[in-house]
Amino acid sequence: MVETSYDIELLIQDCIANKRKAQEILYREFYAFTMQVALRYSRDESDAADILSNAFIRIFKYIHQFDLQKGNLHGWIKRIVVNEGLDHIKSRERFSENVELETVEEPSIDNKVLDKMGADELMELIQKLPPATHAVFVLYAVDGYTHKEIAEQLNISEGTSKWHLSEARKKLQQALLKT
C-alpha cells in the first residue's frame, strides 16, 4: 500500500479544486505503484506509460466521485489503472470469443525453472502473450480476480476466461522450457 506523508483528505480536495501542486503530489506519491500495475497490462514501458497517462487523466477527471468514507484511495486508483490497462489490451487486438470450454486441463510449470528466472524475465514472457490471454492471465494470476469477474470485465464467458488462462499457462510453460 502506498504510504503518503500528506493529509489524503486535503490532497483530494485540492485535486478536486484543480490545484496543480496537489495533482503533482498525488501523481508522485502513486507513480511507482501505478507503474507496476500498468506494466502488468502492457508489452513494454512505453505502453505502460500510455496506460498511466490515460489513467491519471481519468483519476483527475473523476476524483470528485471518490468517497474516502466508502473506500481507500489506493484501491480506487488501482481499479482505474487496471481498467485503462484492459482498454489498452483490447485496443491492440480484437478479443476472441469463439472458444468455449467448461473443463480445461491445467498444465504444470516446473518450479525449478521459475526459481532460475527473475521477475523481469517472467514479466517479459507474460507480455508476449496474445492480448486476451495476457489480460486473463494477469487478472487471474496476478490481481486475483475470479473467472466470473474476468468474464464480466472483458465481456467474455467464464469458459472463455478459463480457456485463455489455460492457454497462457501452456504458452508460458513452453517458453520456460526453452530457457
Secondary structure, DSSP 8 states (H G I E B T S, - for coil): ----SS-HHHHHHHHHTT-HHHHHHHHHHHHHHHHHHHHHTSSSHHHHHHHHHHHHHHHHHHGGG--TTTS-HHHHHHHHHHHHHHHHHHHHS--------S--------HHHHHHS-HHHHHHHHHTS-HHHHHHHIIIIIT---HHHHHHHHT--HHHHHHHHHHHHHHHHHHHHH-
